[in-house]
Amino acid sequence: MTLALKPDVTATDTEDGLVLLDQRTGRYWQLNRSGATTLRLLLEGHSPEETADRLTRRHPAASARALADVRTLLAALDRARLVVTA
């Protein structure tokens, strides 16, 4: 799976994570640090499973829910029409 932001979506780093702006609608979404890290890993080409594995290396206490959280974020980004997958 290859994930990319849609062409009309811009990402801006913030002190607390990442802000995504859909320039077509003017709507924006704020991701906390964990969400920003997750999105960056997915955009780098890592699968949801690889992303969850990398996240749990940094935060072992979250291992039980990491994959579900990655999939939940991915689904939310897709529903918001912020990303495209190939």
Biopython code that builds the backbone (N, CA, C, O; Angstrom):
import numpy as np
from Bio.PDB.StructureBuilder import StructureBuilder

atoms = [
    (1, "MET", "N", (0.844, -1.178, 0.000)),
    (1, "MET", "CA", (0.000, 0.000, 0.000)),
    (1, "MET", "C", (0.889, 1.240, 0.000)),
    (1, "MET", "O", (1.803, 1.357, 0.816)),
    (2, "THR", "N", (0.620, 2.152, -0.906)),
    (2, "THR", "CA", (1.301, 3.436, -0.941)),
    (2, "THR", "C", (0.304, 4.506, -0.543)),
    (2, "THR", "O", (-0.791, 4.584, -1.100)),
    (3, "LEU", "N", (0.679, 5.321, 0.412)),
    (3, "LEU", "CA", (-0.197, 6.373, 0.914)),
    (3, "LEU", "C", (0.416, 7.719, 0.569)),
    (3, "LEU", "O", (1.630, 7.899, 0.664)),
    (4, "ALA", "N", (-0.430, 8.668, 0.166)),
    (4, "ALA", "CA", (0.019, 10.032, -0.114)),
    (4, "ALA", "C", (-1.078, 11.003, 0.293)),
    (4, "ALA", "O", (-2.262, 10.665, 0.285)),
    (5, "LEU", "N", (-0.672, 12.199, 0.645)),
    (5, "LEU", "CA", (-1.659, 13.252, 0.875)),
    (5, "LEU", "C", (-2.239, 13.643, -0.473)),
    (5, "LEU", "O", (-1.535, 13.631, -1.483)),
    (6, "LYS", "N", (-3.505, 13.987, -0.493)),
    (6, "LYS", "CA", (-4.100, 14.478, -1.737)),
    (6, "LYS", "C", (-3.402, 15.774, -2.138)),
    (6, "LYS", "O", (-2.885, 16.487, -1.278)),
    (7, "PRO", "N", (-3.383, 16.082, -3.421)),
    (7, "PRO", "CA", (-2.651, 17.263, -3.893)),
    (7, "PRO", "C", (-3.071, 18.583, -3.239)),
    (7, "PRO", "O", (-2.253, 19.493, -3.106)),
    (8, "ASP", "N", (-4.324, 18.690, -2.834)),
    (8, "ASP", "CA", (-4.811, 19.926, -2.239)),
    (8, "ASP", "C", (-4.664, 19.969, -0.720)),
    (8, "ASP", "O", (-5.183, 20.876, -0.070)),
    (9, "VAL", "N", (-3.965, 19.000, -0.159)),
    (9, "VAL", "CA", (-3.775, 18.934, 1.294)),
    (9, "VAL", "C", (-2.327, 19.290, 1.624)),
    (9, "VAL", "O", (-1.388, 18.728, 1.060)),
    (10, "THR", "N", (-2.169, 20.232, 2.546)),
    (10, "THR", "CA", (-0.832, 20.600, 2.996)),
    (10, "THR", "C", (-0.663, 20.183, 4.455)),
    (10, "THR", "O", (-1.621, 20.148, 5.227)),
    (11, "ALA", "N", (0.550, 19.878, 4.798)),
    (11, "ALA", "CA", (0.881, 19.479, 6.173)),
    (11, "ALA", "C", (1.877, 20.483, 6.732)),
    (11, "ALA", "O", (2.840, 20.865, 6.067)),
    (12, "THR", "N", (1.628, 20.899, 7.961)),
    (12, "THR", "CA", (2.509, 21.851, 8.628)),
    (12, "THR", "C", (2.833, 21.324, 10.018)),
    (12, "THR", "O", (1.938, 21.009, 10.801)),
    (13, "ASP", "N", (4.126, 21.234, 10.311)),
    (13, "ASP", "CA", (4.546, 20.819, 11.647)),
    (13, "ASP", "C", (4.174, 21.887, 12.658)),
    (13, "ASP", "O", (4.252, 23.084, 12.381)),
    (14, "THR", "N", (3.770, 21.434, 13.829)),
    (14, "THR", "CA", (3.494, 22.337, 14.942)),
    (14, "THR", "C", (4.272, 21.841, 16.152)),
    (14, "THR", "O", (4.883, 20.773, 16.117)),
    (15, "GLU", "N", (4.243, 22.613, 17.198)),
    (15, "GLU", "CA", (4.920, 22.222, 18.430)),
    (15, "GLU", "C", (4.344, 20.923, 18.996)),
    (15, "GLU", "O", (5.060, 20.140, 19.619)),
    (16, "ASP", "N", (3.057, 20.702, 18.776)),
    (16, "ASP", "CA", (2.374, 19.549, 19.348)),
    (16, "ASP", "C", (2.115, 18.422, 18.362)),
    (16, "ASP", "O", (1.540, 17.404, 18.749)),
    (17, "GLY", "N", (2.516, 18.562, 17.102)),
    (17, "GLY", "CA", (2.262, 17.503, 16.138)),
    (17, "GLY", "C", (2.260, 18.011, 14.711)),
    (17, "GLY", "O", (3.282, 18.453, 14.186)),
    (18, "LEU", "N", (1.080, 17.939, 14.089)),
    (18, "LEU", "CA", (0.969, 18.249, 12.669)),
    (18, "LEU", "C", (-0.436, 18.766, 12.378)),
    (18, "LEU", "O", (-1.410, 18.278, 12.951)),
    (19, "VAL", "N", (-0.539, 19.739, 11.500)),
    (19, "VAL", "CA", (-1.834, 20.239, 11.053)),
    (19, "VAL", "C", (-1.958, 19.957, 9.565)),
    (19, "VAL", "O", (-1.052, 20.256, 8.787)),
    (20, "LEU", "N", (-3.080, 19.381, 9.180)),
    (20, "LEU", "CA", (-3.390, 19.121, 7.775)),
    (20, "LEU", "C", (-4.472, 20.092, 7.348)),
    (20, "LEU", "O", (-5.491, 20.230, 8.025)),
    (21, "LEU", "N", (-4.253, 20.768, 6.224)),
    (21, "LEU", "CA", (-5.227, 21.725, 5.701)),
    (21, "LEU", "C", (-5.690, 21.256, 4.336)),
    (21, "LEU", "O", (-4.886, 21.054, 3.426)),
    (22, "ASP", "N", (-6.997, 21.086, 4.205)),
    (22, "ASP", "CA", (-7.596, 20.776, 2.908)),
    (22, "ASP", "C", (-7.900, 22.108, 2.252)),
    (22, "ASP", "O", (-8.865, 22.777, 2.623)),
    (23, "GLN", "N", (-7.094, 22.500, 1.285)),
    (23, "GLN", "CA", (-7.225, 23.810, 0.658)),
    (23, "GLN", "C", (-8.499, 23.950, -0.161)),
    (23, "GLN", "O", (-8.941, 25.068, -0.430)),
    (24, "ARG", "N", (-9.102, 22.819, -0.564)),
    (24, "ARG", "CA", (-10.353, 22.892, -1.318)),
    (24, "ARG", "C", (-11.502, 23.354, -0.433)),
    (24, "ARG", "O", (-12.352, 24.137, -0.858)),
    (25, "THR", "N", (-11.520, 22.859, 0.806)),
    (25, "THR", "CA", (-12.647, 23.146, 1.685)),
    (25, "THR", "C", (-12.331, 24.162, 2.769)),
    (25, "THR", "O", (-13.238, 24.748, 3.361)),
    (26, "GLY", "N", (-11.045, 24.373, 3.032)),
    (26, "GLY", "CA", (-10.650, 25.262, 4.115)),
    (26, "GLY", "C", (-10.670, 24.584, 5.476)),
    (26, "GLY", "O", (-10.392, 25.223, 6.490)),
    (27, "ARG", "N", (-10.996, 23.301, 5.509)),
    (27, "ARG", "CA", (-11.031, 22.569, 6.779)),
    (27, "ARG", "C", (-9.636, 22.099, 7.135)),
    (27, "ARG", "O", (-8.809, 21.818, 6.268)),
    (28, "TYR", "N", (-9.397, 22.020, 8.439)),
    (28, "TYR", "CA", (-8.096, 21.529, 8.879)),
    (28, "TYR", "C", (-8.265, 20.507, 9.997)),
    (28, "TYR", "O", (-9.277, 20.476, 10.697)),
    (29, "TRP", "N", (-7.252, 19.683, 10.137)),
    (29, "TRP", "CA", (-7.218, 18.629, 11.146)),
    (29, "TRP", "C", (-5.901, 18.732, 11.876)),
    (29, "TRP", "O", (-4.852, 18.943, 11.266)),
    (30, "GLN", "N", (-5.959, 18.581, 13.185)),
    (30, "GLN", "CA", (-4.744, 18.625, 13.982)),
    (30, "GLN", "C", (-4.441, 17.228, 14.503)),
    (30, "GLN", "O", (-5.301, 16.571, 15.090)),
    (31, "LEU", "N", (-3.210, 16.783, 14.283)),
    (31, "LEU", "CA", (-2.754, 15.491, 14.780)),
    (31, "LEU", "C", (-1.777, 15.732, 15.930)),
    (31, "LEU", "O", (-0.897, 16.588, 15.842)),
    (32, "ASN", "N", (-1.943, 14.969, 17.001)),
    (32, "ASN", "CA", (-0.978, 15.073, 18.089)),
    (32, "ASN", "C", (0.333, 14.432, 17.654)),
    (32, "ASN", "O", (0.448, 13.974, 16.518)),
    (33, "ARG", "N", (1.314, 14.393, 18.532)),
    (33, "ARG", "CA", (2.632, 13.868, 18.149)),
    (33, "ARG", "C", (2.566, 12.422, 17.689)),
    (33, "ARG", "O", (3.220, 12.047, 16.715)),
    (34, "SER", "N", (1.783, 11.612, 18.380)),
    (34, "SER", "CA", (1.664, 10.197, 17.983)),
    (34, "SER", "C", (1.011, 10.065, 16.618)),
    (34, "SER", "O", (1.451, 9.269, 15.788)),
    (35, "GLY", "N", (-0.039, 10.844, 16.383)),
    (35, "GLY", "CA", (-0.711, 10.815, 15.084)),
    (35, "GLY", "C", (0.198, 11.304, 13.976)),
    (35, "GLY", "O", (0.188, 10.763, 12.870)),
    (36, "ALA", "N", (0.988, 12.335, 14.273)),
    (36, "ALA", "CA", (1.921, 12.869, 13.280)),
    (36, "ALA", "C", (2.995, 11.841, 12.936)),
    (36, "ALA", "O", (3.330, 11.653, 11.766)),
    (37, "THR", "N", (3.526, 11.182, 13.949)),
    (37, "THR", "CA", (4.535, 10.143, 13.710)),
    (37, "THR", "C", (3.939, 9.014, 12.894)),
    (37, "THR", "O", (4.568, 8.515, 11.961)),
    (38, "THR", "N", (2.743, 8.618, 13.238)),
    (38, "THR", "CA", (2.061, 7.546, 12.517)),
    (38, "THR", "C", (1.876, 7.917, 11.050)),
    (38, "THR", "O", (2.187, 7.119, 10.165)),
    (39, "LEU", "N", (1.375, 9.118, 10.786)),
    (39, "LEU", "CA", (1.159, 9.543, 9.412)),
    (39, "LEU", "C", (2.476, 9.611, 8.649)),
    (39, "LEU", "O", (2.541, 9.182, 7.497)),
    (40, "ARG", "N", (3.504, 10.130, 9.260)),
    (40, "ARG", "CA", (4.801, 10.216, 8.578)),
    (40, "ARG", "C", (5.310, 8.831, 8.175)),
    (40, "ARG", "O", (5.804, 8.643, 7.064)),
    (41, "LEU", "N", (5.186, 7.868, 9.083)),
    (41, "LEU", "CA", (5.624, 6.500, 8.771)),
    (41, "LEU", "C", (4.824, 5.924, 7.605)),
    (41, "LEU", "O", (5.386, 5.291, 6.711)),
    (42, "LEU", "N", (3.521, 6.145, 7.618)),
    (42, "LEU", "CA", (2.675, 5.649, 6.526)),
    (42, "LEU", "C", (3.042, 6.322, 5.205)),
    (42, "LEU", "O", (3.090, 5.668, 4.164)),
    (43, "LEU", "N", (3.298, 7.621, 5.249)),
    (43, "LEU", "CA", (3.670, 8.347, 4.030)),
    (43, "LEU", "C", (5.038, 7.916, 3.504)),
    (43, "LEU", "O", (5.312, 8.038, 2.310)),
    (44, "GLU", "N", (5.892, 7.413, 4.391)),
    (44, "GLU", "CA", (7.210, 6.908, 3.982)),
    (44, "GLU", "C", (7.106, 5.538, 3.311)),
    (44, "GLU", "O", (8.098, 5.009, 2.810)),
    (45, "GLY", "N", (5.905, 4.971, 3.302)),
    (45, "GLY", "CA", (5.718, 3.699, 2.623)),
    (45, "GLY", "C", (5.593, 2.496, 3.529)),
    (45, "GLY", "O", (5.495, 1.369, 3.045)),
    (46, "HIS", "N", (5.596, 2.709, 4.832)),
    (46, "HIS", "CA", (5.446, 1.594, 5.759)),
    (46, "HIS", "C", (3.990, 1.129, 5.795)),
    (46, "HIS", "O", (3.070, 1.945, 5.730)),
    (47, "SER", "N", (3.793, -0.152, 5.897)),
    (47, "SER", "CA", (2.438, -0.702, 6.012)),
    (47, "SER", "C", (1.894, -0.372, 7.402)),
    (47, "SER", "O", (2.658, -0.007, 8.296)),
    (48, "PRO", "N", (0.587, -0.497, 7.586)),
    (48, "PRO", "CA", (0.034, -0.295, 8.940)),
    (48, "PRO", "C", (0.702, -1.204, 9.975)),
    (48, "PRO", "O", (0.950, -0.785, 11.105)),
    (49, "GLU", "N", (0.990, -2.439, 9.588)),
    (49, "GLU", "CA", (1.622, -3.377, 10.516)),
    (49, "GLU", "C", (3.049, -2.944, 10.867)),
    (49, "GLU", "O", (3.455, -2.997, 12.028)),
    (50, "GLU", "N", (3.803, -2.515, 9.853)),
    (50, "GLU", "CA", (5.169, -2.030, 10.091)),
    (50, "GLU", "C", (5.143, -0.762, 10.944)),
    (50, "GLU", "O", (5.978, -0.580, 11.830)),
    (51, "THR", "N", (4.188, 0.098, 10.668)),
    (51, "THR", "CA", (4.053, 1.333, 11.435)),
    (51, "THR", "C", (3.761, 1.027, 12.887)),
    (51, "THR", "O", (4.382, 1.602, 13.781)),
    (52, "ALA", "N", (2.820, 0.125, 13.134)),
    (52, "ALA", "CA", (2.493, -0.257, 14.514)),
    (52, "ALA", "C", (3.706, -0.857, 15.211)),
    (52, "ALA", "O", (3.949, -0.583, 16.386)),
    (53, "ASP", "N", (4.464, -1.673, 14.494)),
    (53, "ASP", "CA", (5.658, -2.278, 15.072)),
    (53, "ASP", "C", (6.673, -1.216, 15.471)),
    (53, "ASP", "O", (7.253, -1.281, 16.555)),
    (54, "ARG", "N", (6.884, -0.250, 14.606)),
    (54, "ARG", "CA", (7.834, 0.827, 14.916)),
    (54, "ARG", "C", (7.364, 1.658, 16.102)),
    (54, "ARG", "O", (8.166, 2.053, 16.949)),
    (55, "LEU", "N", (6.068, 1.919, 16.160)),
    (55, "LEU", "CA", (5.530, 2.692, 17.282)),
    (55, "LEU", "C", (5.688, 1.946, 18.598)),
    (55, "LEU", "O", (5.994, 2.559, 19.620)),
    (56, "THR", "N", (5.486, 0.642, 18.589)),
    (56, "THR", "CA", (5.593, -0.117, 19.833)),
    (56, "THR", "C", (7.046, -0.252, 20.293)),
    (56, "THR", "O", (7.301, -0.463, 21.479)),
    (57, "ARG", "N", (7.985, -0.133, 19.378)),
    (57, "ARG", "CA", (9.393, -0.118, 19.800)),
    (57, "ARG", "C", (9.674, 1.113, 20.648)),
    (57, "ARG", "O", (10.456, 1.061, 21.598)),
    (58, "ARG", "N", (9.036, 2.212, 20.301)),
    (58, "ARG", "CA", (9.219, 3.463, 21.051)),
    (58, "ARG", "C", (8.371, 3.497, 22.316)),
    (58, "ARG", "O", (8.765, 4.087, 23.322)),
    (59, "HIS", "N", (7.199, 2.856, 22.258)),
    (59, "HIS", "CA", (6.243, 2.892, 23.367)),
    (59, "HIS", "C", (5.699, 1.487, 23.615)),
    (59, "HIS", "O", (4.569, 1.192, 23.227)),
    (60, "PRO", "N", (6.477, 0.618, 24.252)),
    (60, "PRO", "CA", (6.067, -0.779, 24.434)),
    (60, "PRO", "C", (4.724, -0.943, 25.151)),
    (60, "PRO", "O", (4.018, -1.921, 24.906)),
    (61, "ALA", "N", (4.366, -0.021, 26.016)),
    (61, "ALA", "CA", (3.105, -0.143, 26.755)),
    (61, "ALA", "C", (1.898, -0.055, 25.838)),
    (61, "ALA", "O", (0.808, -0.483, 26.217)),
    (62, "ALA", "N", (2.067, 0.492, 24.640)),
    (62, "ALA", "CA", (0.944, 0.661, 23.703)),
    (62, "ALA", "C", (0.820, -0.496, 22.726)),
    (62, "ALA", "O", (0.008, -0.429, 21.803)),
    (63, "SER", "N", (1.595, -1.546, 22.901)),
    (63, "SER", "CA", (1.635, -2.616, 21.902)),
    (63, "SER", "C", (0.286, -3.288, 21.676)),
    (63, "SER", "O", (-0.001, -3.718, 20.559)),
    (64, "ALA", "N", (-0.541, -3.387, 22.699)),
    (64, "ALA", "CA", (-1.824, -4.074, 22.563)),
    (64, "ALA", "C", (-2.784, -3.340, 21.638)),
    (64, "ALA", "O", (-3.654, -3.962, 21.028)),
    (65, "ARG", "N", (-2.637, -2.046, 21.531)),
    (65, "ARG", "CA", (-3.594, -1.290, 20.723)),
    (65, "ARG", "C", (-2.990, -0.572, 19.524)),
    (65, "ARG", "O", (-3.706, 0.106, 18.787)),
    (66, "ALA", "N", (-1.689, -0.710, 19.318)),
    (66, "ALA", "CA", (-0.996, 0.071, 18.280)),
    (66, "ALA", "C", (-1.574, -0.148, 16.890)),
    (66, "ALA", "O", (-1.861, 0.826, 16.194)),
    (67, "LEU", "N", (-1.753, -1.378, 16.469)),
    (67, "LEU", "CA", (-2.251, -1.629, 15.114)),
    (67, "LEU", "C", (-3.668, -1.106, 14.949)),
    (67, "LEU", "O", (-3.995, -0.534, 13.909)),
    (68, "ALA", "N", (-4.505, -1.289, 15.945)),
    (68, "ALA", "CA", (-5.874, -0.769, 15.871)),
    (68, "ALA", "C", (-5.864, 0.756, 15.766)),
    (68, "ALA", "O", (-6.651, 1.332, 15.015)),
    (69, "ASP", "N", (-4.974, 1.409, 16.516)),
    (69, "ASP", "CA", (-4.879, 2.869, 16.457)),
    (69, "ASP", "C", (-4.398, 3.342, 15.084)),
    (69, "ASP", "O", (-4.911, 4.329, 14.557)),
    (70, "VAL", "N", (-3.427, 2.652, 14.509)),
    (70, "VAL", "CA", (-2.938, 3.016, 13.175)),
    (70, "VAL", "C", (-4.071, 2.878, 12.165)),
    (70, "VAL", "O", (-4.285, 3.770, 11.344)),
    (71, "ARG", "N", (-4.787, 1.780, 12.224)),
    (71, "ARG", "CA", (-5.900, 1.565, 11.280)),
    (71, "ARG", "C", (-7.016, 2.580, 11.492)),
    (71, "ARG", "O", (-7.643, 3.016, 10.526)),
    (72, "THR", "N", (-7.272, 2.961, 12.733)),
    (72, "THR", "CA", (-8.302, 3.962, 13.018)),
    (72, "THR", "C", (-7.913, 5.311, 12.426)),
    (72, "THR", "O", (-8.746, 5.988, 11.823)),
    (73, "LEU", "N", (-6.646, 5.708, 12.595)),
    (73, "LEU", "CA", (-6.186, 6.971, 12.022)),
    (73, "LEU", "C", (-6.259, 6.927, 10.502)),
    (73, "LEU", "O", (-6.720, 7.879, 9.871)),
    (74, "LEU", "N", (-5.813, 5.843, 9.925)),
    (74, "LEU", "CA", (-5.848, 5.701, 8.469)),
    (74, "LEU", "C", (-7.276, 5.797, 7.939)),
    (74, "LEU", "O", (-7.514, 6.453, 6.925)),
    (75, "ALA", "N", (-8.207, 5.164, 8.599)),
    (75, "ALA", "CA", (-9.617, 5.219, 8.190)),
    (75, "ALA", "C", (-10.170, 6.640, 8.322)),
    (75, "ALA", "O", (-10.927, 7.095, 7.464)),
    (76, "ALA", "N", (-9.795, 7.333, 9.387)),
    (76, "ALA", "CA", (-10.277, 8.708, 9.581)),
    (76, "ALA", "C", (-9.728, 9.639, 8.502)),
    (76, "ALA", "O", (-10.452, 10.494, 7.992)),
    (77, "LEU", "N", (-8.457, 9.476, 8.154)),
    (77, "LEU", "CA", (-7.861, 10.300, 7.092)),
    (77, "LEU", "C", (-8.525, 10.012, 5.747)),
    (77, "LEU", "O", (-8.740, 10.919, 4.942)),
    (78, "ASP", "N", (-8.845, 8.752, 5.518)),
    (78, "ASP", "CA", (-9.522, 8.370, 4.279)),
    (78, "ASP", "C", (-10.942, 8.947, 4.229)),
    (78, "ASP", "O", (-11.356, 9.486, 3.203)),
    (79, "ARG", "N", (-11.687, 8.833, 5.335)),
    (79, "ARG", "CA", (-13.050, 9.385, 5.387)),
    (79, "ARG", "C", (-13.057, 10.893, 5.169)),
    (79, "ARG", "O", (-13.971, 11.438, 4.550)),
    (80, "ALA", "N", (-12.026, 11.560, 5.686)),
    (80, "ALA", "CA", (-11.915, 13.008, 5.532)),
    (80, "ALA", "C", (-11.415, 13.397, 4.149)),
    (80, "ALA", "O", (-11.336, 14.583, 3.827)),
    (81, "ARG", "N", (-11.077, 12.403, 3.329)),
    (81, "ARG", "CA", (-10.572, 12.610, 1.969)),
    (81, "ARG", "C", (-9.280, 13.417, 1.925)),
    (81, "ARG", "O", (-9.086, 14.292, 1.081)),
    (82, "LEU", "N", (-8.405, 13.083, 2.874)),
    (82, "LEU", "CA", (-7.125, 13.771, 2.954)),
    (82, "LEU", "C", (-5.997, 12.989, 2.300)),
    (82, "LEU", "O", (-4.955, 13.554, 1.967)),
    (83, "VAL", "N", (-6.204, 11.683, 2.116)),
    (83, "VAL", "CA", (-5.162, 10.819, 1.572)),
    (83, "VAL", "C", (-5.686, 10.005, 0.407)),
    (83, "VAL", "O", (-6.891, 9.839, 0.219)),
    (84, "VAL", "N", (-4.739, 9.504, -0.367)),
    (84, "VAL", "CA", (-5.042, 8.561, -1.438)),
    (84, "VAL", "C", (-4.146, 7.349, -1.238)),
    (84, "VAL", "O", (-3.019, 7.472, -0.756)),
    (85, "THR", "N", (-4.645, 6.191, -1.605)),
    (85, "THR", "CA", (-3.858, 4.964, -1.504)),
    (85, "THR", "C", (-3.792, 4.302, -2.862)),
    (85, "THR", "O", (-4.702, 4.409, -3.684)),
    (86, "ALA", "N", (-2.698, 3.625, -3.067)),
    (86, "ALA", "CA", (-2.532, 2.884, -4.325)),
    (86, "ALA", "C", (-2.071, 1.485, -4.023)),
    (86, "ALA", "O", (-1.870, 0.691, -4.942)),
]
sb = StructureBuilder()
sb.init_structure("model")
sb.init_model(0)
sb.init_chain("A")
sb.init_seg("    ")
for serial, (resi, resn, name, xyz) in enumerate(atoms, 1):
    if name == "N":
        sb.init_residue(resn, " ", resi, " ")
    sb.init_atom(name, np.array(xyz, "f"), 0.0, 1.0, " ", f" {name:<3s}", serial, name[0])
structure = sb.get_structure()
